[in-house]
Structures are given as C-alpha cells and as structure tokens.
Amino acid sequence: MESWKKNIILFLTSQTISLFGSSLVQYAILWYITLETQSGMMMTISIICGFLPTLFLSPFAGVWADRYNRKTLIMLADAFIATSTLIVAIVFLAGYEHIWLLFAVSAVRSLGTAIQMPAVGAYIPQIVPVEMLTKVNATNASIQSVVFLVSPMVAAALLTISTIEWIFMIDVVTAAIAIMVLLLFLHVPAHAKAQQQQTMSYFSDLKEGFTYIGRHSYIKGLFIFCGVFFLLLAPASFLTPLQVTRSFGADVWRLTAIEVLFSIGMIGGGLLMAVWGGFRNRVHTMTGASLMFGGCTLALGLVPNFWIYLAFMGLAGISIPFFNTPFTVLLQEKVDADMLGRVFGVLSMISSSMMPLGMLFFGPLADRMVIEKMLVATGVLICIEGLLLGLSRVMVEAGEPLELAGANEDDQVS
C-alpha cells in the first residue's frame, strides 16, 4: 500500500473514533438539559456556550495551525477536550449534578474544536496527493454522516440504561484511542513553516492571514458566499422539526424520519462525490449544489404530503457534500500551504457563527409567521445566491482544475 493511503486511513480512523465519542457527549448534554429543565432559555444558553468560544478562538487557532505541528495540535485538542469531560464526569459521579457544569464543559469543548478544525483542514492536504483530495474529503464526509446518524441512537439507548457521566467516560476512552493512533502509528514530518524558527510575532502572523484573504478575491468571494449561505440555512437546519410538528403531527417517528433521511442523503452524497468527483470546474459543482439545496428548501415550504416532504429532505442531504467537498478541496488546492491554517481558521469562525446568528432572527420570527413562508423565502434567496456564484468570472476561474488555473492566477489577486 502506498504510504499516503496508509497515513490517511490511520488519520481518518483516529478522527472517526474521536468524533463518535464527541458526538455521543453532545447529544447526551443536549437531551439531559432538555429533560431536566424543559426550558428554551437553558437550551439557548447551551447553544451559545457551544459556539461562541469557537467563533472567537478560530482565527487565532488558525495561526497555531500554520506555526506549529498540526498533528500535535490535533492530539492536544483531543486531550484538552477529554480532560475537561473527565473532570465533569468525576464531579457528576461525586453527586454535584449542576446544569452550569454542562454549560462550562460545552464551552471548553468548543475551545478544543476551534483548535482542531483548522488543523485538520490544513493537515489533510499535507498527507494526501492533490489529485486525491476530492475522493478523500468526500469519503470523510460520508464517514462523518454515518457517525452523526448512528451516535444519537446510541446516545439515546445509553441514556435509558446508564447515566450521563458514563457516556462522558466513553468520550474519554475514544479520545485516548484516537491520540494513541496518531502518536504511535502516524509518522508524518511537520510542514515547512512549523520546522522553521518563527521570526514574526503572533499578531503579525494573524494580520498576515487576514491580508492574504483580502488580497485574493476568490477567497473573499467564497467566504462572503458562505456567510450568507449559512445564514439562510438556519430555518431549514433548525426549524424543520418545529414545522413538521405543527403541520404534519407531533409524532416522534416523524421527527426521527426527517433526521434519518437527511443523514442518509448526506452519506449517499458523499459516496457519489467520492466516485464521481464533481464537474471539472469545482465552482460549477458548488453552484449546482446550491441550486439543488435552495430548490429543496423551497419545496419543503410548499409540499402538503409528508412522504414527499421526506423525499426532498433526503435530496437536500445529498446536496450538502456536493457543496462542501469541492469548496474544501478548492481551498486546499489553491491556498499557500503556509496559510492554510489561518484560512481554515477564518472559515471555522464563519461556519460556527452564521447559523446560530441566523436563529437569533429566524427563531423569534417562527412564533410570528408560518415556517413554510420562511422556507420558501430562504429557498429562493439561496437559488439566487447560487446563480450569482456561477455567473462570477473570478469564482469560475478559481474553480478551474489546478493545472489550468495558472494562467488565471493573477486575475484572482486584487
């Protein structure tokens, strides 16, 4: 087996093990707070604790991903998250079962995620050949979708036979296994910048990252597109369970069905992208995915039959890897290796903040107007945004395969 294949299998295996444990804890915390408090305010506090630290730390974590060994950062982030989880588990076992401890551990885990996300995004192209990035990222997306499909079921089953602190212990064990796999079996030299003596100050590195993004119009365009896209995604992501309850019936199986169909769609979409690879121009694939998701969002606001509703939910799930995979690969291919961490850090800040910020607007609005109208409006706006992406000369040129992009590179810098 080629060395890069062995390395990426080891890396994705470690990350899948870690992700499964983390996902179990996230669902356990969510449901514990829901069952114990039955309070919308408590849920809101929990969501804020889960995303605000990522929002603020991500740009700084991106600098670390460029200055230091990325594998080491990933292991340290896993260890940091596992240690905080272990402390809360011990405190709960001692009888101090306070909700504020769950808020605190959510915030600490969010800090670890902020460190890990840009490091992972920048590490994959370090160990994978450029021509295999699409297949690897698409395969990883399918694996993550399987984890997100299975983990809530496992978490629910465990909560019926055990207590939350023992679920916390599972996360500690999975994190330890993931760290050992990376430490003992994955031997990849640090990237060039991490091996050099750092002559620039930390904040100069941070400023350089924002300057780099500002100088490249295609990166600015992608990030602006993403910010608006994630904002418009909020109703379809957060309000569809409430819509189903109001419009089709408050049955648990209906809520389960929409989550399962969406996850199955994402798994299928990731596998299709791994086999097909998308259109030659990555932006054309992203445009098609945006139009597909926008059309499905529009349909979710119009269809009167629940079974047809489920079909569109599955199609919406398929469109997500069709967008995320070429988006990630485009950055991994085109951004300078020494800047990848900082670019992914800013992307992490955007992706972790825009949907929750969108809910600050769409959430209260859902009590004043029917959710179907919001889905129709946001679906139309997503389609318009997708068309604008596909009509942008700068973005289309940036989406060209790497070997064809050299002639247009100067046009992408402004």
Phi, psi and chi 1 to 4 in degrees:
 res  aa     phi    psi   chi1   chi2   chi3   chi4
   1 MET       -  136.3 -179.4 -176.2  -68.6      -
   2 GLU   -61.4  146.7  -63.1  176.1   55.9      -
   3 SER   -61.0  -36.6   60.2      -      -      -
   4 TRP   -65.8  -34.6   76.9  -95.3      -      -
   5 LYS   -65.9  -43.4  -69.3 -177.4  179.4  178.1
   6 LYS   -60.9  -43.5  174.4 -172.8  173.2 -175.6
   7 ASN   -64.7  -43.7  -72.2  -22.0      -      -
   8 ILE   -72.6  -32.2 -165.4   60.4      -      -
   9 ILE   -64.6  -44.1  -71.8  172.1      -      -
  10 LEU   -62.5  -43.5  -74.1  169.8      -      -
  11 PHE   -65.5  -49.7 -178.5   69.4      -      -
  12 LEU   -65.7  -33.9  -67.0 -174.9      -      -
  13 THR   -62.4  -46.6  -61.8      -      -      -
  14 SER   -62.8  -41.8   72.8      -      -      -
  15 GLN   -70.1  -33.4  -66.7  -52.1  -71.3      -
  16 THR   -68.1  -42.5  -59.4      -      -      -
  17 ILE   -60.7  -46.5  -67.4  169.5      -      -
  18 SER   -63.6  -43.7  175.1      -      -      -
  19 LEU   -63.2  -38.6  178.2   65.4      -      -
  20 PHE   -61.8  -46.3  178.7   67.8      -      -
  21 GLY   -63.3  -42.7      -      -      -      -
  22 SER   -63.8  -40.1  -66.3      -      -      -
  23 SER   -66.5  -39.3 -173.1      -      -      -
  24 LEU   -57.1  -46.4  -78.2 -178.4      -      -
  25 VAL   -65.7  -41.9  167.5      -      -      -
  26 GLN   -59.7  -46.1  -73.0  168.2   -3.3      -
  27 TYR   -68.3  -38.7  -80.5  106.1      -      -
  28 ALA   -62.3  -43.5      -      -      -      -
  29 ILE   -62.5  -46.3  -70.6  174.3      -      -
  30 LEU   -58.5  -48.2  178.4   67.7      -      -
  31 TRP   -74.0  -34.0  -69.9  -23.2      -      -
  32 TYR   -61.9  -46.8 -175.6   90.2      -      -
  33 ILE   -63.8  -41.2  -66.8  173.0      -      -
  34 THR   -61.3  -48.0  -58.9      -      -      -
  35 LEU   -71.2  -36.9  -66.0  171.8      -      -
  36 GLU   -79.2  -34.8  -68.5  -64.9  -43.3      -
  37 THR  -108.7  -32.0   69.3      -      -      -
  38 GLN    48.3   39.6  -61.5 -175.4   24.5      -
  39 SER  -121.3  127.0  165.7      -      -      -
  40 GLY   -64.6  -35.7      -      -      -      -
  41 MET   -64.8  -41.9  178.4   58.6   70.2      -
  42 MET   -63.5  -39.5  -67.1  -66.4  113.0      -
  43 MET   -65.3  -39.6  -67.9  -56.1  -58.2      -
  44 THR   -63.0  -44.4  -58.7      -      -      -
  45 ILE   -59.9  -41.7  -65.7  172.3      -      -
  46 SER   -62.7  -42.7  177.2      -      -      -
  47 ILE   -64.1  -43.4  -68.7  170.5      -      -
  48 ILE   -61.8  -43.6  -69.1  172.3      -      -
  49 CYS   -62.9  -27.6  -70.8      -      -      -
  50 GLY   -82.9  -17.5      -      -      -      -
  51 PHE  -120.9  -26.2   88.3   84.9      -      -
  52 LEU   -61.5  -45.5  -92.0 -175.1      -      -
  53 PRO   -59.7  -39.3  -26.0   37.0      -      -
  54 THR   -62.2  -41.4  -59.3      -      -      -
  55 LEU   -57.8  -46.5  168.3   64.4      -      -
  56 PHE   -82.0  -32.7  -70.0  117.8      -      -
  57 LEU   -87.1  -25.1 -173.9   61.2      -      -
  58 SER   -52.8  -46.7  -70.5      -      -      -
  59 PRO   -61.2  -37.7  -21.3   33.3      -      -
  60 PHE   -70.6  -39.2  -57.9   96.3      -      -
  61 ALA   -64.3  -31.5      -      -      -      -
  62 GLY   -62.1  -37.1      -      -      -      -
  63 VAL   -64.2  -43.5  175.9      -      -      -
  64 TRP   -60.0  -39.8  -61.1  -23.4      -      -
  65 ALA   -64.5  -24.0      -      -      -      -
  66 ASP   -91.5  -26.6  -74.8  -24.1      -      -
  67 ARG   -90.4  -27.7  -69.5  171.3   69.6  100.1
  68 TYR  -124.4  170.1  -52.9  116.2      -      -
  69 ASN   -61.8  118.9 -171.7  -46.7      -      -
  70 ARG   -67.5  -36.7  -70.4  160.0 -178.5  163.2
  71 LYS   -62.7  -41.3 -172.1 -174.7   84.1  168.3
  72 THR   -62.8  -41.7  -58.1      -      -      -
  73 LEU   -61.7  -41.5  -78.9  174.9      -      -
  74 ILE   -62.7  -43.4  -66.3  166.1      -      -
  75 MET   -65.6  -42.8  -68.4 -170.2  -63.8      -
  76 LEU   -63.6  -39.6  -71.4  174.2      -      -
  77 ALA   -63.7  -43.4      -      -      -      -
  78 ASP   -60.8  -43.6  -99.0  -21.2      -      -
  79 ALA   -65.5  -39.5      -      -      -      -
  80 PHE   -62.1  -45.8  179.0   66.7      -      -
  81 ILE   -65.0  -45.1  -67.9  170.4      -      -
  82 ALA   -64.6  -39.4      -      -      -      -
  83 THR   -63.9  -45.0  -58.8      -      -      -
  84 SER   -63.3  -38.7   66.5      -      -      -
  85 THR   -66.4  -40.9  -55.1      -      -      -
  86 LEU   -62.8  -41.6  176.3   60.9      -      -
  87 ILE   -61.1  -45.4  -69.0  171.1      -      -
  88 VAL   -65.7  -38.4  172.7      -      -      -
  89 ALA   -61.0  -43.5      -      -      -      -
  90 ILE   -64.5  -42.2  -67.2  171.4      -      -
  91 VAL   -63.4  -41.6  171.9      -      -      -
  92 PHE   -64.4  -42.3  -97.1   58.5      -      -
  93 LEU   -62.5  -28.8  -76.0  170.2      -      -
  94 ALA   -78.1   -4.6      -      -      -      -
  95 GLY   103.1    0.2      -      -      -      -
  96 TYR   -94.6   77.9  -61.0   97.0      -      -
  97 GLU   -94.9   75.4  -60.7 -177.8    0.2      -
  98 HIS  -101.9  137.0  -59.0  -63.1      -      -
  99 ILE   -61.5  -35.1  -66.4  -64.2      -      -
 100 TRP   -63.2  -25.5   69.1  -94.0      -      -
 101 LEU   -65.0  -35.4  -73.8  170.3      -      -
 102 LEU   -69.9  -36.2  -61.7 -177.6      -      -
 103 PHE   -62.0  -43.0  -63.6  154.0      -      -
 104 ALA   -64.8  -44.9      -      -      -      -
 105 VAL   -68.5  -31.7   77.9      -      -      -
 106 SER   -63.6  -40.5  -67.0      -      -      -
 107 ALA   -66.8  -43.1      -      -      -      -
 108 VAL   -65.3  -42.8  171.8      -      -      -
 109 ARG   -62.6  -34.4  -69.0  171.1   64.1   84.8
 110 SER   -64.9  -36.4  179.6      -      -      -
 111 LEU   -62.5  -43.2  -69.9  173.2      -      -
 112 GLY   -63.2  -39.9      -      -      -      -
 113 THR   -63.5  -39.4  -60.3      -      -      -
 114 ALA   -60.9  -35.9      -      -      -      -
 115 ILE   -73.7  -38.0  -63.5  169.7      -      -
 116 GLN   -75.7  -40.0 -160.9  168.4   41.4      -
 117 MET   -61.3  -51.8  -72.4  176.2   65.4      -
 118 PRO   -65.9  -32.0   19.2  -29.2      -      -
 119 ALA   -65.7  -42.5      -      -      -      -
 120 VAL   -66.0  -46.0  169.4      -      -      -
 121 GLY   -59.6  -36.6      -      -      -      -
 122 ALA   -84.2  -22.5      -      -      -      -
 123 TYR   -78.7  -36.1 -169.6   65.8      -      -
 124 ILE   -57.4  -49.6  -72.6  177.0      -      -
 125 PRO   -67.5  -11.4   22.0  -32.4      -      -
 126 GLN   -74.4  -25.4 -168.6  178.2  -38.8      -
 127 ILE  -118.0   -3.2   59.4  176.5      -      -
 128 VAL  -119.0  134.6  175.2      -      -      -
 129 PRO   -59.5  147.8  -21.2   31.4      -      -
 130 VAL   -54.8  -42.9  171.3      -      -      -
 131 GLU   -69.5  -12.0   66.3  -86.3   12.1      -
 132 MET  -105.4    2.7  -62.1  -56.7  -62.8      -
 133 LEU   -62.0  -41.4  -77.8  172.7      -      -
 134 THR   -62.0  -48.0  -62.9      -      -      -
 135 LYS   -61.5  -43.0 -174.1  179.7  -69.8  -69.7
 136 VAL   -67.9  -46.7  167.1      -      -      -
 137 ASN   -64.7  -38.4  -80.0  -73.0      -      -
 138 ALA   -67.1  -41.6      -      -      -      -
 139 THR   -63.0  -42.4  -58.2      -      -      -
 140 ASN   -61.7  -39.1 -170.8   32.7      -      -
 141 ALA   -62.4  -40.7      -      -      -      -
 142 SER   -66.0  -41.2  -70.4      -      -      -
 143 ILE   -61.5  -45.6  -66.6  170.9      -      -
 144 GLN   -62.3  -37.7  -70.0  178.8   -7.3      -
 145 SER   -64.7  -38.8  -61.8      -      -      -
 146 VAL   -62.6  -43.4  171.0      -      -      -
 147 VAL   -60.7  -45.2  170.5      -      -      -
 148 PHE   -69.3  -22.2  -68.4  137.1      -      -
 149 LEU   -78.4  -42.5  174.2   63.5      -      -
 150 VAL   -82.3  -39.6  171.8      -      -      -
 151 SER   -60.3  -39.2   55.0      -      -      -
 152 PRO   -64.9  -33.5   17.4  -29.1      -      -
 153 MET   -67.2  -42.9  -59.3 -176.8 -137.8      -
 154 VAL   -66.3  -41.9  176.0      -      -      -
 155 ALA   -61.4  -42.4      -      -      -      -
 156 ALA   -63.0  -43.5      -      -      -      -
 157 ALA   -63.9  -41.8      -      -      -      -
 158 LEU   -66.7  -36.8  -71.1  173.6      -      -
 159 LEU   -66.9  -23.7  -82.9  174.0      -      -
 160 THR   -80.2  -21.6   61.2      -      -      -
 161 ILE  -116.6   -7.3   61.8  174.1      -      -
 162 SER  -143.4 -169.4 -176.7      -      -      -
 163 THR  -115.4  165.6   55.6      -      -      -
 164 ILE   -64.1  -31.9 -170.6  171.3      -      -
 165 GLU   -65.5  -30.6   48.2  -95.1   33.3      -
 166 TRP   -75.0  -28.2  -67.9  110.6      -      -
 167 ILE   -67.6  -37.9  -62.4  178.3      -      -
 168 PHE   -57.8  -40.8  -74.2  169.8      -      -
 169 MET   -63.6  -34.4  -67.6  -62.7 -171.1      -
 170 ILE   -60.9  -40.9  -67.2  173.2      -      -
 171 ASP   -63.7  -38.7 -174.7   37.0      -      -
 172 VAL   -62.7  -43.0  174.0      -      -      -
 173 VAL   -66.3  -45.8  171.8      -      -      -
 174 THR   -64.6  -37.2   55.5      -      -      -
 175 ALA   -64.3  -41.3      -      -      -      -
 176 ALA   -63.6  -41.1      -      -      -      -
 177 ILE   -63.7  -44.0  -66.8  171.6      -      -
 178 ALA   -61.1  -42.8      -      -      -      -
 179 ILE   -64.4  -41.7  -68.0  169.2      -      -
 180 MET   -65.6  -37.7  -65.3  -56.2  -69.3      -
 181 VAL   -61.2  -47.0  169.3      -      -      -
 182 LEU   -66.0  -41.1  -67.6 -178.5      -      -
 183 LEU   -70.9  -42.1 -176.7   64.1      -      -
 184 LEU   -92.8  -28.2  -61.1  178.3      -      -
 185 PHE  -116.6  -24.4  -58.5  106.5      -      -
 186 LEU  -100.8  107.6 -176.5   59.2      -      -
 187 HIS  -116.5   95.8  -54.7  -66.9      -      -
 188 VAL  -128.0  128.3  177.1      -      -      -
 189 PRO   -60.4  150.1  -18.3   29.8      -      -
 190 ALA   -63.9  153.7      -      -      -      -
 191 HIS   -65.8  166.0   57.3  -70.9      -      -
 192 ALA   -56.6  -46.5      -      -      -      -
 193 LYS   -62.8  -36.3 -176.6  175.3  172.7   63.4
 194 ALA   -69.3  -23.4      -      -      -      -
 195 GLN   -85.7  -10.3  -62.8 -178.6   43.0      -
 196 GLN   -93.9  157.3  -60.1  166.8   -2.7      -
 197 GLN   -72.5  131.6 -176.2  174.6   -2.6      -
 198 GLN   -79.3  113.0  -54.6  -59.4  -37.9      -
 199 THR   -94.7  -23.5   56.6      -      -      -
 200 MET   -89.0  150.4  -64.9  178.0   63.7      -
 201 SER   -70.1  161.1   71.2      -      -      -
 202 TYR   -56.7  -48.1  179.6   86.4      -      -
 203 PHE   -72.0  -25.3  -74.8   99.9      -      -
 204 SER   -67.3  -39.9  -66.2      -      -      -
 205 ASP   -61.8  -43.0 -100.1   -7.2      -      -
 206 LEU   -62.5  -46.1 -178.8   62.0      -      -
 207 LYS   -62.8  -40.0 -179.4 -178.6  177.1 -177.9
 208 GLU   -61.2  -37.3 -173.8 -177.6   43.6      -
 209 GLY   -62.8  -46.2      -      -      -      -
 210 PHE   -67.0  -35.4  -78.1  106.0      -      -
 211 THR   -64.5  -40.7  -58.7      -      -      -
 212 TYR   -61.0  -45.5 -179.4   87.3      -      -
 213 ILE   -62.7  -42.4  -67.3  170.5      -      -
 214 GLY   -65.1  -29.3      -      -      -      -
 215 ARG   -80.4  -17.9  -75.0 -165.7  -58.7  107.9
 216 HIS  -108.2  107.1  -70.0   75.7      -      -
 217 SER   -64.6  -29.6   54.0      -      -      -
 218 TYR   -71.3  -33.5   77.1   93.4      -      -
 219 ILE   -69.8  -43.5  -57.8  179.5      -      -
 220 LYS   -57.7  -45.3  -75.9 -169.6  -65.0 -175.6
 221 GLY   -62.0  -42.7      -      -      -      -
 222 LEU   -62.8  -42.2  -76.4  172.5      -      -
 223 PHE   -71.2  -38.3  -76.7    3.5      -      -
 224 ILE   -64.1  -44.5  -68.6  170.4      -      -
 225 PHE   -57.4  -47.0  178.5   92.8      -      -
 226 CYS   -61.8  -42.9  -99.1      -      -      -
 227 GLY   -58.3  -47.6      -      -      -      -
 228 VAL   -67.5  -42.0  176.1      -      -      -
 229 PHE   -60.1  -48.3 -176.1   77.8      -      -
 230 PHE   -66.5  -33.6  -74.6  128.3      -      -
 231 LEU   -62.5  -46.2 -164.2   69.1      -      -
 232 LEU   -72.8  -17.3  -63.5  174.1      -      -
 233 LEU   -75.6  -18.1 -151.8   64.2      -      -
 234 ALA   -55.7  -48.7      -      -      -      -
 235 PRO   -60.8  -43.6  -24.0   35.1      -      -
 236 ALA   -66.7  -31.9      -      -      -      -
 237 SER   -81.1  -40.2  -62.1      -      -      -
 238 PHE  -108.6  -27.2  -67.5  116.8      -      -
 239 LEU  -102.0   -8.8  -65.1  178.2      -      -
 240 THR   -63.8  -36.1   43.9      -      -      -
 241 PRO   -61.0  -40.1  -25.9   36.5      -      -
 242 LEU   -65.9  -39.8 -177.9   58.0      -      -
 243 GLN   -61.3  -45.3  177.1 -154.2    8.9      -
 244 VAL   -61.5  -42.7  166.5      -      -      -
 245 THR   -60.9  -43.0  -59.7      -      -      -
 246 ARG   -74.0  -38.6  -69.7  176.9  179.1  177.1
 247 SER   -98.2  -30.2  -59.0      -      -      -
 248 PHE  -117.4  -19.6  -62.3  109.9      -      -
 249 GLY   132.3  144.9      -      -      -      -
 250 ALA   -87.7   59.7      -      -      -      -
 251 ASP  -104.5  134.9  -56.2  -60.0      -      -
 252 VAL   -60.8  -37.5  173.4      -      -      -
 253 TRP   -63.4  -30.8   73.1  -94.1      -      -
 254 ARG   -68.6  -43.4  -66.0 -176.0 -168.3  -87.0
 255 LEU   -65.2  -39.1  -59.8 -179.9      -      -
 256 THR   -64.6  -41.1  -55.1      -      -      -
 257 ALA   -62.0  -41.8      -      -      -      -
 258 ILE   -68.1  -36.1   62.3  173.3      -      -
 259 GLU   -67.9  -43.1  -64.1  -64.4  -25.7      -
 260 VAL   -66.0  -45.2  168.5      -      -      -
 261 LEU   -63.4  -40.2  -98.6  -66.9      -      -
 262 PHE   -64.9  -42.7 -172.9   79.5      -      -
 263 SER   -66.0  -41.9  -64.4      -      -      -
 264 ILE   -62.4  -39.6  -70.0  174.4      -      -
 265 GLY   -60.4  -43.2      -      -      -      -
 266 MET   -64.8  -40.4  -73.5 -173.3   64.8      -
 267 ILE   -60.9  -47.9  -65.4  168.2      -      -
 268 GLY   -62.8  -40.9      -      -      -      -
 269 GLY   -63.5  -40.5      -      -      -      -
 270 GLY   -64.2  -42.0      -      -      -      -
 271 LEU   -66.5  -40.0  -67.3  174.9      -      -
 272 LEU   -62.0  -42.5  -76.5  172.2      -      -
 273 MET   -65.7  -36.0  -83.8  -60.9  -62.9      -
 274 ALA   -65.0  -35.9      -      -      -      -
 275 VAL   -82.6  -47.1  173.8      -      -      -
 276 TRP   -82.5  -49.3  171.0   42.9      -      -
 277 GLY    91.3   -7.8      -      -      -      -
 278 GLY    86.5  177.7      -      -      -      -
 279 PHE   -65.5  160.9  -64.2  118.7      -      -
 280 ARG   -55.8  -41.7 -176.2 -179.5   61.2   84.4
 281 ASN   -91.7  120.7 -172.1  -59.9      -      -
 282 ARG   -63.4  -34.1  -56.1 -154.8 -171.7  -76.0
 283 VAL   -68.0  -31.2  168.9      -      -      -
 284 HIS   -64.5  -38.8  -70.2  163.3      -      -
 285 THR   -64.9  -43.5  -50.9      -      -      -
 286 MET   -63.7  -38.3  -67.3  162.7   58.8      -
 287 THR   -63.6  -47.1  -61.4      -      -      -
 288 GLY   -60.1  -40.7      -      -      -      -
 289 ALA   -65.2  -39.9      -      -      -      -
 290 SER   -63.5  -44.0  -58.4      -      -      -
 291 LEU   -64.4  -38.5  -66.9  173.5      -      -
 292 MET   -65.5  -46.1 -176.5  176.7  176.0      -
 293 PHE   -67.8  -41.4 -171.7   86.6      -      -
 294 GLY   -61.7  -41.9      -      -      -      -
 295 GLY   -63.9  -40.3      -      -      -      -
 296 CYS   -66.8  -40.3  -70.8      -      -      -
 297 THR   -61.4  -43.3  -57.9      -      -      -
 298 LEU   -59.3  -44.7  172.5   64.8      -      -
 299 ALA   -64.7  -36.3      -      -      -      -
 300 LEU   -61.8  -23.7  -67.6  175.6      -      -
 301 GLY   -89.0   -5.8      -      -      -      -
 302 LEU  -116.9  -34.7  -64.9  175.5      -      -
 303 VAL   -70.3  135.5  -64.8      -      -      -
 304 PRO   -92.3  -10.9   31.1  -31.5      -      -
 305 ASN  -104.9  131.9 -179.0  -81.4      -      -
 306 PHE   -66.0  -35.1 -177.5   67.1      -      -
 307 TRP   -69.4  -36.9  -59.9  106.2      -      -
 308 ILE   -68.1  -38.3  -59.8  175.1      -      -
 309 TYR   -56.4  -45.1 -175.7   96.3      -      -
 310 LEU   -62.0  -38.8  -78.7  179.8      -      -
 311 ALA   -62.1  -42.8      -      -      -      -
 312 PHE   -69.5  -30.6  -81.2  109.4      -      -
 313 MET   -65.0  -41.2 -173.6   63.5   75.9      -
 314 GLY   -64.4  -41.8      -      -      -      -
 315 LEU   -63.6  -38.4  -72.3  173.5      -      -
 316 ALA   -61.6  -39.4      -      -      -      -
 317 GLY   -63.1  -39.8      -      -      -      -
 318 ILE   -60.5  -37.3  -69.6  173.7      -      -
 319 SER   -69.3  -23.6   70.1      -      -      -
 320 ILE   -63.6  -51.0  -63.3  -62.0      -      -
 321 PRO   -65.1  -27.3  -20.0   31.9      -      -
 322 PHE   -64.9  -24.3  -80.8   28.9      -      -
 323 PHE   -94.4  -50.5  178.5   85.3      -      -
 324 ASN   -63.8  -40.8  -74.1  -17.7      -      -
 325 THR   -64.5  -54.1  -58.3      -      -      -
 326 PRO   -64.7  -31.6   20.0  -30.9      -      -
 327 PHE   -60.8  -49.9 -179.8   92.5      -      -
 328 THR   -64.5  -44.4  -58.6      -      -      -
 329 VAL   -65.2  -38.3  172.6      -      -      -
 330 LEU   -58.0  -45.2 -166.2  155.7      -      -
 331 LEU   -66.4  -43.4  -69.1  177.5      -      -
 332 GLN   -64.1  -32.5  -69.7  173.6  -22.3      -
 333 GLU   -77.9  -43.6  -76.8 -177.2  -19.1      -
 334 LYS   -94.7  -27.6  -59.3  -67.5  178.5   69.6
 335 VAL   -79.9  139.4  173.3      -      -      -
 336 ASP   -55.5  139.1  -67.7  -15.0      -      -
 337 ALA   -56.3  -36.5      -      -      -      -
 338 ASP   -75.9   -7.5  -69.8  -15.5      -      -
 339 MET  -109.7   -7.3  -71.3  -71.3  175.3      -
 340 LEU   -57.8  -42.6  -95.0  176.9      -      -
 341 GLY   -60.6  -45.4      -      -      -      -
 342 ARG   -67.1  -38.4  -81.1  163.5  -78.8 -172.6
 343 VAL   -66.1  -45.0  169.4      -      -      -
 344 PHE   -68.9  -27.6  -86.8  106.1      -      -
 345 GLY   -64.1  -44.6      -      -      -      -
 346 VAL   -66.2  -39.7  174.1      -      -      -
 347 LEU   -61.1  -42.2  175.4   61.8      -      -
 348 SER   -61.0  -39.8  176.7      -      -      -
 349 MET   -61.0  -43.7  178.3 -178.7   69.5      -
 350 ILE   -67.4  -49.7  -65.6  169.9      -      -
 351 SER   -66.8  -30.3   61.9      -      -      -
 352 SER   -83.8  -13.0   65.9      -      -      -
 353 SER  -111.2  -31.9   62.4      -      -      -
 354 MET   -69.9  -40.1  -65.5  -48.4  -67.8      -
 355 MET   -67.2  -46.2  -81.5 -158.9  -71.2      -
 356 PRO   -59.9  -38.4  -26.2   35.9      -      -
 357 LEU   -64.8  -37.9  -72.1  175.0      -      -
 358 GLY   -60.6  -36.0      -      -      -      -
 359 MET   -69.0  -24.3  -82.4  -55.9  -66.9      -
 360 LEU   -62.3  -27.1  -66.8  178.4      -      -
 361 PHE   -93.8  -51.7  172.1   74.1      -      -
 362 PHE   -74.2  -30.7  -69.5  112.7      -      -
 363 GLY   -59.8  -58.2      -      -      -      -
 364 PRO   -61.4  -32.3  -24.0   34.1      -      -
 365 LEU   -64.5  -27.9 -167.5   61.6      -      -
 366 ALA   -65.8  -18.3      -      -      -      -
 367 ASP   -89.8   -4.8  -68.8  -29.7      -      -
 368 ARG  -113.9  -20.7  -63.1  172.9  176.3  -94.8
 369 MET  -143.7  160.9   67.0 -179.0  -66.3      -
 370 VAL   -69.9  142.3  -66.5      -      -      -
 371 ILE   -65.4  -30.9  -64.6  171.5      -      -
 372 GLU   -55.3  -39.6  -78.7   80.1   -2.8      -
 373 LYS   -65.8  -37.4  -70.4 -176.8  178.6  178.7
 374 MET   -65.5  -40.5  -81.2 -169.7  -83.8      -
 375 LEU   -65.5  -41.0  -68.7  171.4      -      -
 376 VAL   -62.5  -47.4  169.0      -      -      -
 377 ALA   -63.5  -48.5      -      -      -      -
 378 THR   -68.6  -33.0   53.4      -      -      -
 379 GLY   -62.1  -43.7      -      -      -      -
 380 VAL   -64.3  -43.7  169.5      -      -      -
 381 LEU   -65.0  -37.3  -69.5  173.2      -      -
 382 ILE   -65.0  -40.3  -70.4  171.1      -      -
 383 CYS   -63.2  -42.5  -73.2      -      -      -
 384 ILE   -63.1  -43.0  -67.6  172.0      -      -
 385 GLU   -63.0  -39.8 -170.0 -172.4   18.0      -
 386 GLY   -62.3  -41.5      -      -      -      -
 387 LEU   -63.7  -41.6  -72.6  172.9      -      -
 388 LEU   -62.1  -37.2  -68.2  174.6      -      -
 389 LEU   -62.3  -46.8  175.7   68.3      -      -
 390 GLY   -68.9  -21.5      -      -      -      -
 391 LEU   -94.0   -4.5  -67.2  172.7      -      -
 392 SER   -79.9  119.7  167.6      -      -      -
 393 ARG   -62.8  -43.4 -178.5  178.1   66.3   87.7
 394 VAL   -60.8  -44.5  169.9      -      -      -
 395 MET   -69.4  -41.5  -58.6  -51.0  -61.9      -
 396 VAL   -64.0  -40.4  171.1      -      -      -
 397 GLU   -64.8  -37.8  -72.6  178.6   -7.8      -
 398 ALA   -66.3  -28.4      -      -      -      -
 399 GLY   -79.9   -6.2      -      -      -      -
 400 GLU   -63.6  148.4  -73.0  -68.6  -22.7      -
 401 PRO   -54.1  152.9  -24.8   33.0      -      -
 402 LEU   -55.2  -39.3 -164.5   60.7      -      -
 403 GLU   -72.1  -16.8   66.1  -87.2   10.5      -
 404 LEU  -101.2   -5.6  -60.8  178.2      -      -
 405 ALA   -87.2  -16.3      -      -      -      -
 406 GLY   -57.6  -39.2      -      -      -      -
 407 ALA   -66.1  -24.4      -      -      -      -
 408 ASN  -102.9    1.9  -61.3  -41.5      -      -
 409 GLU   -59.9  -37.1 -170.8  172.8  -13.5      -
 410 ASP   -65.3  -28.8  -68.5  -21.3      -      -
 411 ASP   -72.3  -18.5  -67.7  -26.9      -      -
 412 GLN   -89.1   -4.2  -65.2  167.8   10.4      -
 413 VAL  -110.5  124.5 -178.5      -      -      -
 414 SER  -125.7      -   60.8      -      -      -
